[in-house]
Amino acid sequence: MSFPTRTNAIDFNSARLQRFGFSPAQFLAQPLLDYDQLQRRLGLQLQTSLEADKVLAMFFQSVQQLIPLGALIYRHEGTDLRLELGARARHDASYCITYEGEQMGQLTFQRDQAFGEDELAQLESLLSNLIYPLRNALLYRHASLSALRDPLTGAGNRIAMEQSLSREAEIARRHQQPLSALMLDIDHFKGINDTHGHVTGDEVLKAVADMIKDRLRNIDQVFRFGGEEFLIVLTNTPRESAALVGERLRQAILQLKCPANHSAAQLTISLGCATLLPGESPDSLVRRADSALYAAKRQGRNRLEMAG
């Protein structure tokens, strides 16, 4: 662990904690623990899950019984894990987590009041309980992602897409929340392959996938649907907001320059947008987004069309 450093963080999603089965009321309901009690609890509790998201959420919840925290922010580039719990705050303490030279991510705590030296010492000591459970969870996540991730772009594959869509559609119905999908296609991609070669085509696919992921919230997901097509699942996002996301992606692609044999290939995308209807199946949602995409292509490409 490194010493605390200043860092900037944005886009908090306090609802994420509730998705793991925790609620703010639980913090108030539990008796306050002293340091030794908390150490023992963490030693047992963090071993109960191999899901990195849940391990971190349990740590965040439990530590607040001793040290008030406003937010937890975690990034692990190796498994593309981004977790943000809590609310934006002024003061932070940031740690680079390592184990035997292995990078295990950047972990930041935030709150409105400055951290005292005693609190930081306790927090750093408590972090030792997180090392092994987090490492095991990251290893499990890496193995799971290998089976569910497109090896070229790092986006989810079709298997992951089907699993995620079913889960997100069920959550949307249960909580009466909107769920939208964007089908995205790189315009004239065959021409890029024919003119500049498949190696350049692969670089274009990776650059587009990275651009999409960088501009989504941590609760949204991107999947490689096939060839040069990507499906973007927008959680708790109504029709109008989904269209705005699609338009921002379209504009961002216009600024993306990909090297192509000493020249810059100008990229554009076409998009179709659909929002889940009452009683609609995930397959139907995807088909409507796909139909809207082809309507965008028929209308001249480099545009977004909404499903009826």
C-alpha positions in Angstrom: 0.0 0.0 0.0 1.3 3.5 -0.8 0.8 6.6 1.4 -2.4 8.5 0.8 -2.3 10.8 -2.3 -4.8 13.3 -3.7 -7.0 12.0 -6.5 -10.1 13.1 -8.4 -13.2 10.9 -8.9 -16.5 11.4 -10.6 -19.8 9.7 -11.4 -20.8 8.1 -8.1 -23.6 5.7 -8.0 -25.0 5.3 -4.5 -27.7 2.9 -5.7 -24.9 0.4 -6.5 -24.7 -0.6 -2.8 -28.3 -1.6 -2.7 -27.8 -3.9 -5.7 -25.4 -5.9 -3.5 -28.1 -6.2 -0.8 -27.0 -3.4 1.5 -28.9 -0.3 2.4 -28.1 2.8 4.4 -30.5 1.7 7.1 -28.2 -1.2 7.8 -25.4 1.2 8.9 -27.7 2.6 11.6 -29.1 -0.7 12.7 -25.7 -2.3 13.5 -24.0 -1.7 16.8 -20.7 0.2 16.6 -17.6 -2.0 16.8 -14.2 -1.4 18.4 -11.0 -2.0 16.4 -10.4 -5.6 17.6 -14.0 -6.6 16.9 -13.9 -5.1 13.5 -10.6 -6.9 12.7 -12.2 -10.2 13.6 -15.4 -9.5 11.6 -13.5 -8.6 8.5 -11.3 -11.6 8.8 -14.3 -13.8 8.6 -16.7 -11.8 6.5 -14.5 -11.0 3.5 -13.8 -14.7 2.9 -17.5 -15.4 2.2 -17.5 -14.1 -1.4 -15.4 -14.5 -4.6 -17.1 -11.4 -6.2 -14.7 -8.5 -6.1 -17.6 -6.0 -6.1 -19.3 -7.6 -3.1 -16.0 -8.0 -1.2 -15.3 -4.3 -1.5 -18.9 -3.4 -0.7 -18.7 -5.6 2.5 -15.4 -3.9 3.5 -17.0 -0.4 2.9 -20.0 -1.2 5.0 -18.1 -2.8 7.8 -15.4 -0.2 8.2 -18.0 2.5 8.6 -18.8 1.0 12.0 -15.4 2.4 13.2 -14.4 5.1 10.7 -17.0 7.3 9.0 -16.6 7.1 5.2 -18.6 8.9 2.5 -17.5 7.0 -0.6 -15.3 4.1 -1.8 -13.9 4.3 -5.4 -12.0 1.3 -6.8 -10.3 0.8 -10.2 -8.5 -2.3 -11.5 -7.4 -2.0 -15.1 -6.4 -5.6 -15.4 -10.1 -6.8 -15.1 -11.7 -3.5 -16.2 -13.4 -3.3 -12.8 -14.8 0.1 -11.8 -16.7 0.4 -8.6 -18.0 3.6 -7.0 -20.1 3.5 -3.8 -21.4 6.4 -1.7 -21.5 10.1 -2.3 -19.0 12.7 -3.6 -16.9 14.3 -0.8 -14.1 16.9 -0.4 -11.4 14.9 1.4 -9.8 11.6 0.3 -7.2 9.0 1.1 -6.0 6.9 -1.8 -4.0 3.7 -1.8 -2.3 1.6 -4.5 -2.9 -2.0 -3.5 -0.2 -4.4 -4.4 0.7 -8.0 -3.4 4.2 -9.4 -4.1 4.7 -6.8 -6.9 1.2 -7.6 -8.4 -0.9 -4.5 -9.0 -4.4 -5.0 -7.4 -5.9 -1.7 -8.2 -6.4 1.8 -6.9 -8.6 2.3 -3.8 -9.8 5.7 -2.7 -12.0 6.7 0.3 -13.7 10.0 0.5 -15.7 12.0 3.1 -16.5 15.6 3.9 -14.1 15.9 6.9 -10.4 15.5 6.7 -9.0 12.2 7.9 -7.0 12.2 11.1 -3.7 10.5 11.5 -5.1 7.9 13.9 -8.0 7.2 11.5 -5.6 6.7 8.6 -3.4 4.4 10.7 -6.5 2.3 11.5 -7.7 2.3 8.0 -4.4 1.1 6.6 -4.3 -1.6 9.2 -7.8 -2.7 8.3 -6.8 -2.8 4.6 -4.6 -5.8 5.4 -7.7 -7.9 5.9 -8.7 -7.0 2.3 -5.6 -8.1 0.5 -6.1 -11.9 0.2 -9.9 -11.9 -0.3 -9.5 -9.2 -3.0 -6.7 -11.0 -4.7 -8.8 -14.3 -4.8 -11.8 -12.3 -6.1 -9.7 -10.7 -8.8 -8.3 -14.1 -9.9 -11.8 -15.5 -10.1 -13.0 -12.4 -12.0 -10.2 -12.7 -14.5 -11.0 -16.4 -15.1 -14.7 -15.6 -15.5 -14.1 -12.7 -17.8 -11.9 -14.8 -20.0 -14.9 -16.9 -20.8 -17.2 -13.9 -21.2 -15.0 -11.4 -23.0 -14.2 -10.8 -26.6 -10.4 -11.3 -26.8 -9.8 -8.6 -29.3 -11.8 -5.6 -27.9 -12.3 -6.6 -24.3 -16.0 -6.0 -24.6 -18.4 -8.7 -23.4 -19.1 -11.6 -25.8 -22.5 -12.9 -26.9 -22.8 -15.3 -24.0 -22.2 -12.4 -21.5 -24.7 -10.3 -23.5 -27.5 -12.8 -23.2 -26.8 -13.3 -19.5 -26.7 -9.6 -18.7 -29.7 -8.7 -20.8 -31.8 -11.3 -19.0 -30.7 -10.1 -15.6 -31.1 -6.4 -16.4 -34.6 -6.9 -18.0 -35.7 -8.7 -14.8 -34.3 -5.9 -12.6 -36.0 -3.3 -14.8 -39.4 -5.1 -14.5 -39.1 -5.7 -10.8 -38.2 -2.1 -9.9 -40.2 -0.5 -12.7 -37.1 1.2 -14.2 -36.4 1.9 -17.8 -33.8 -0.2 -19.7 -32.4 0.9 -23.1 -30.1 -0.6 -25.7 -28.0 1.0 -28.4 -26.9 -1.1 -31.4 -23.7 0.5 -32.9 -22.0 -0.2 -36.2 -18.8 1.2 -37.6 -19.6 2.6 -41.1 -17.8 1.3 -44.1 -15.7 -1.1 -42.0 -15.2 -3.5 -44.8 -13.5 -0.7 -46.8 -11.1 -0.1 -43.9 -10.1 -3.8 -44.0 -9.9 -3.9 -47.8 -7.9 -0.7 -48.1 -5.7 -0.8 -45.0 -5.6 -4.5 -44.0 -7.1 -6.5 -41.2 -4.4 -5.5 -38.7 -5.6 -1.9 -39.0 -9.2 -3.1 -38.9 -8.5 -4.8 -35.6 -6.9 -1.6 -34.2 -10.0 0.4 -35.2 -12.2 -2.1 -33.4 -10.2 -1.9 -30.3 -10.1 1.9 -30.4 -13.9 2.2 -30.9 -14.5 -0.3 -28.0 -12.2 1.6 -25.7 -13.9 4.9 -26.6 -17.3 3.5 -25.8 -16.2 2.0 -22.5 -14.6 5.3 -21.5 -17.8 7.2 -22.0 -20.2 5.0 -20.2 -21.3 4.9 -16.6 -19.9 2.1 -14.4 -23.3 0.4 -14.4 -23.6 0.4 -18.2 -22.2 -2.5 -20.3 -20.9 -2.9 -23.9 -20.8 -6.2 -25.8 -19.3 -7.1 -29.2 -22.4 -8.3 -31.1 -20.5 -9.5 -34.1 -18.1 -8.2 -36.7 -18.0 -4.4 -36.3 -21.3 -4.2 -34.3 -21.5 -3.5 -30.6 -24.5 -3.6 -28.3 -24.6 -1.1 -25.4 -27.0 -1.8 -22.4 -28.0 1.3 -20.5 -29.3 0.5 -17.1 -32.2 2.7 -15.7 -32.1 4.9 -18.8 -35.2 6.1 -20.5 -35.6 6.6 -24.3 -34.6 10.3 -24.4 -31.5 9.9 -22.2 -30.4 6.8 -24.3 -30.6 8.9 -27.4 -28.4 11.5 -25.9 -25.8 8.9 -24.9 -25.9 7.6 -28.5 -25.4 11.1 -29.9 -22.5 11.7 -27.6 -20.8 8.5 -28.8 -21.4 9.5 -32.4 -19.8 12.8 -31.9 -16.9 11.3 -30.0 -16.1 8.9 -32.9 -15.8 11.8 -35.3 -12.9 13.0 -33.1 -11.2 9.6 -33.1 -8.4 9.2 -35.5 -7.0 5.8 -36.2 -3.6 5.4 -37.9 -4.0 3.6 -41.3 -0.8 3.2 -43.2 0.6 6.6 -42.5 -2.8 8.3 -43.0 -5.7 8.9 -40.6 -8.9 6.9 -41.2 -12.0 9.1 -40.6 -14.4 7.0 -38.7 -18.2 7.3 -38.3 -20.8 5.1 -36.7 -24.5 4.5 -37.1 -26.7 3.7 -34.1 -30.1 2.2 -33.4 -31.8 2.9 -30.0 -34.6 1.0 -28.3 -36.2 1.0 -24.9 -37.7 -2.0 -23.2 -41.5 -2.2 -23.6 -43.8 -3.6 -20.9 -43.8 -7.4 -21.2 -41.1 -7.3 -23.9 -38.4 -10.0 -24.1 -34.7 -9.1 -24.2 -34.4 -10.7 -27.7 -37.2 -8.4 -28.9 -35.4 -5.4 -27.5 -32.2 -6.3 -29.4 -34.1 -6.9 -32.6 -35.8 -3.5 -32.4 -32.4 -1.8 -31.7 -30.9 -3.7 -34.7 -33.8 -2.7 -37.0 -33.3 1.0 -36.0 -29.6 0.6 -36.8 -30.3 -0.6 -40.3 -32.8 2.3 -40.7 -29.9 4.7 -39.8 -27.8 3.1 -42.5 -30.5 3.4 -45.1 -30.8 7.1 -44.2 -27.2 7.7 -45.1 -25.1 6.5 -42.1 -23.4 8.6 -39.4 -26.7 9.0 -37.6 -28.9 7.6 -34.8 -32.4 6.3 -35.4 -35.0 5.5 -32.7 -37.0 2.2 -32.7 -40.7 2.6 -33.0 
